[in-house]
């Protein structure tokens, strides 16, 4: 018996050591010392929140209020790409799986809002399946985050694992029905559902069991814009997953549902007179409240806005608001996505100096913004390509990321100004590199050879040109424009 347990312990130890050795140490270097210091700070801070798998819950990193020893659905959905960049693939998959496995009818198709290191619902948010805290956008946020993780990793478990698939389908069916989130129900649904009424002081979390928003400091509304935006993102994400799985008829159904929610945002929530989006709707008053909130961040986060002009107006409005650090942690990614490199750069610097820079979402947001935004690295497993589209400012002459894990391979990318990129494949399989540069260019040069380029536009209508390059294992390719 003793030898049996010794063998099990040895096997676990070898597994932990093997995983630790397989994750290389990502390195960032730049001519811009402040930028390098910011990345090094964010990397160190983010990794200080990660745990090695020895806890009951398995691999996890903190993604909740500090000192809770827990991970939250909202936070992990926004930290996961920063974590993936830092090599925390096992952590991401385990945490997403933990949320998925705990969805249940007893909780009205919710899962646990926060799970702690003991693999239990965090007691700060949960008493029982009847009494718990829950923000309704969370299921949809987790679903769309799983698609992002698939695109970065190529891990098909995100598409096919039955526990995850069950979570996706229960979320987009029973969960929506139980919480009256069908398009026709949104403007007539009551604020309080699936809870004992009238609310008793003895009943903890009664008013918070199904908050129809991530915004928690306002009341009196029955539906909010971020909830509908998250519905759009989830239906769209699942439609894309189904297309990857060769289920086009089912995919079309979810795509059409996604468009219904997007139309609601852009037709009913848009205030044409004031050129802004409304946010809070009350079924009691039958109207929108005139309250403006940084919650409009989520119209941008979920890519739910219909035109570049409205996106610009929303971003400008957001920049004029006083905003909490949770929302600000999204800004680096969002500002780069909407092609605002100066604002994104400045925001990363200010987040580092924030009095709440120890909030986990901050450091992970900076990592994602810097690598996904400034370096412009976008793996797309569904297309089998790794795109680079730099957004360096004049403050940064060159920037380089080494030992970045993508598609279970390791790459090195160096941008020299905005006109020259060097890509090295340190993996054991060929990779397709989509080398892109801003502007409409007839030719792009690959290792001094002139190649006719293709043209595309980003979400704001900004044009860029690209070529696809096959990079063999151990090889380096140089691409540039004149």
Secondary structure as the mmCIF struct_conf table of DSSP 4:
data_model
#
loop_
_struct_conf.conf_type_id
_struct_conf.id
_struct_conf.beg_label_comp_id
_struct_conf.beg_label_asym_id
_struct_conf.beg_label_seq_id
_struct_conf.end_label_comp_id
_struct_conf.end_label_asym_id
_struct_conf.end_label_seq_id
HELX_RH_AL_P HELX_RH_AL_P1 UNK A 2 UNK A 22
BEND BEND1 UNK A 23 UNK A 23
STRN STRN1 UNK A 27 UNK A 30
BEND BEND2 UNK A 31 UNK A 31
HELX_RH_AL_P HELX_RH_AL_P2 UNK A 33 UNK A 48
TURN_TY1_P TURN_TY1_P1 UNK A 49 UNK A 49
STRN STRN2 UNK A 50 UNK A 51
BEND BEND3 UNK A 53 UNK A 53
BEND BEND4 UNK A 55 UNK A 55
TURN_TY1_P TURN_TY1_P2 UNK A 56 UNK A 57
BEND BEND5 UNK A 59 UNK A 59
STRN STRN3 UNK A 60 UNK A 61
STRN STRN4 UNK A 63 UNK A 63
BEND BEND6 UNK A 64 UNK A 65
TURN_TY1_P TURN_TY1_P3 UNK A 66 UNK A 67
BEND BEND7 UNK A 68 UNK A 68
STRN STRN5 UNK A 70 UNK A 72
HELX_RH_AL_P HELX_RH_AL_P3 UNK A 73 UNK A 85
TURN_TY1_P TURN_TY1_P4 UNK A 86 UNK A 87
HELX_RH_AL_P HELX_RH_AL_P4 UNK A 89 UNK A 101
TURN_TY1_P TURN_TY1_P5 UNK A 102 UNK A 102
STRN STRN6 UNK A 104 UNK A 104
HELX_RH_3T_P HELX_RH_3T_P1 UNK A 105 UNK A 107
TURN_TY1_P TURN_TY1_P6 UNK A 108 UNK A 109
STRN STRN7 UNK A 110 UNK A 110
BEND BEND8 UNK A 113 UNK A 113
STRN STRN8 UNK A 114 UNK A 116
TURN_TY1_P TURN_TY1_P7 UNK A 117 UNK A 118
BEND BEND9 UNK A 119 UNK A 120
STRN STRN9 UNK A 121 UNK A 121
TURN_TY1_P TURN_TY1_P8 UNK A 123 UNK A 125
STRN STRN10 UNK A 126 UNK A 126
BEND BEND10 UNK A 127 UNK A 131
STRN STRN11 UNK A 132 UNK A 132
STRN STRN12 UNK A 134 UNK A 135
TURN_TY1_P TURN_TY1_P9 UNK A 136 UNK A 136
HELX_RH_AL_P HELX_RH_AL_P5 UNK A 137 UNK A 153
TURN_TY1_P TURN_TY1_P10 UNK A 156 UNK A 156
HELX_RH_AL_P HELX_RH_AL_P6 UNK A 157 UNK A 160
HELX_RH_AL_P HELX_RH_AL_P7 UNK A 162 UNK A 170
HELX_RH_PI_P HELX_RH_PI_P1 UNK A 171 UNK A 175
HELX_RH_AL_P HELX_RH_AL_P8 UNK A 176 UNK A 178
TURN_TY1_P TURN_TY1_P11 UNK A 179 UNK A 180
BEND BEND11 UNK A 182 UNK A 182
TURN_TY1_P TURN_TY1_P12 UNK A 183 UNK A 188
BEND BEND12 UNK A 191 UNK A 191
BEND BEND13 UNK A 194 UNK A 195
BEND BEND14 UNK A 197 UNK A 198
TURN_TY1_P TURN_TY1_P13 UNK A 201 UNK A 202
BEND BEND15 UNK A 203 UNK A 203
TURN_TY1_P TURN_TY1_P14 UNK A 204 UNK A 205
HELX_RH_3T_P HELX_RH_3T_P2 UNK A 206 UNK A 208
STRN STRN13 UNK A 209 UNK A 211
BEND BEND16 UNK A 212 UNK A 214
BEND BEND17 UNK A 217 UNK A 217
BEND BEND18 UNK A 220 UNK A 220
BEND BEND19 UNK A 222 UNK A 222
STRN STRN14 UNK A 223 UNK A 224
HELX_RH_AL_P HELX_RH_AL_P9 UNK A 225 UNK A 244
TURN_TY1_P TURN_TY1_P15 UNK A 245 UNK A 246
HELX_RH_AL_P HELX_RH_AL_P10 UNK A 248 UNK A 263
HELX_RH_PI_P HELX_RH_PI_P2 UNK A 264 UNK A 268
BEND BEND20 UNK A 269 UNK A 269
STRN STRN15 UNK A 270 UNK A 271
TURN_TY1_P TURN_TY1_P16 UNK A 272 UNK A 275
STRN STRN16 UNK A 276 UNK A 277
STRN STRN17 UNK A 280 UNK A 282
TURN_TY1_P TURN_TY1_P17 UNK A 283 UNK A 286
STRN STRN18 UNK A 287 UNK A 288
HELX_RH_3T_P HELX_RH_3T_P3 UNK A 294 UNK A 296
HELX_RH_AL_P HELX_RH_AL_P11 UNK A 297 UNK A 301
TURN_TY1_P TURN_TY1_P18 UNK A 302 UNK A 303
BEND BEND21 UNK A 306 UNK A 306
HELX_RH_AL_P HELX_RH_AL_P12 UNK A 308 UNK A 319
TURN_TY1_P TURN_TY1_P19 UNK A 320 UNK A 320
BEND BEND22 UNK A 321 UNK A 321
HELX_RH_AL_P HELX_RH_AL_P13 UNK A 325 UNK A 337
TURN_TY1_P TURN_TY1_P20 UNK A 338 UNK A 339
HELX_RH_AL_P HELX_RH_AL_P14 UNK A 341 UNK A 353
TURN_TY1_P TURN_TY1_P21 UNK A 355 UNK A 358
BEND BEND23 UNK A 359 UNK A 359
HELX_RH_AL_P HELX_RH_AL_P15 UNK A 360 UNK A 368
HELX_RH_PI_P HELX_RH_PI_P3 UNK A 369 UNK A 374
BEND BEND24 UNK A 375 UNK A 375
STRN STRN19 UNK A 377 UNK A 380
TURN_TY1_P TURN_TY1_P22 UNK A 381 UNK A 384
STRN STRN20 UNK A 385 UNK A 389
TURN_TY1_P TURN_TY1_P23 UNK A 394 UNK A 395
BEND BEND25 UNK A 397 UNK A 397
STRN STRN21 UNK A 398 UNK A 406
TURN_TY1_P TURN_TY1_P24 UNK A 407 UNK A 408
STRN STRN22 UNK A 409 UNK A 416
TURN_TY1_P TURN_TY1_P25 UNK A 417 UNK A 419
STRN STRN23 UNK A 420 UNK A 425
BEND BEND26 UNK A 427 UNK A 429
STRN STRN24 UNK A 431 UNK A 438
BEND BEND27 UNK A 439 UNK A 439
BEND BEND28 UNK A 442 UNK A 442
STRN STRN25 UNK A 443 UNK A 446
TURN_TY1_P TURN_TY1_P26 UNK A 447 UNK A 448
STRN STRN26 UNK A 449 UNK A 452
STRN STRN27 UNK A 454 UNK A 457
TURN_TY1_P TURN_TY1_P27 UNK A 459 UNK A 460
BEND BEND29 UNK A 461 UNK A 461
STRN STRN28 UNK A 463 UNK A 471
TURN_TY1_P TURN_TY1_P28 UNK A 473 UNK A 474
STRN STRN29 UNK A 476 UNK A 480
#
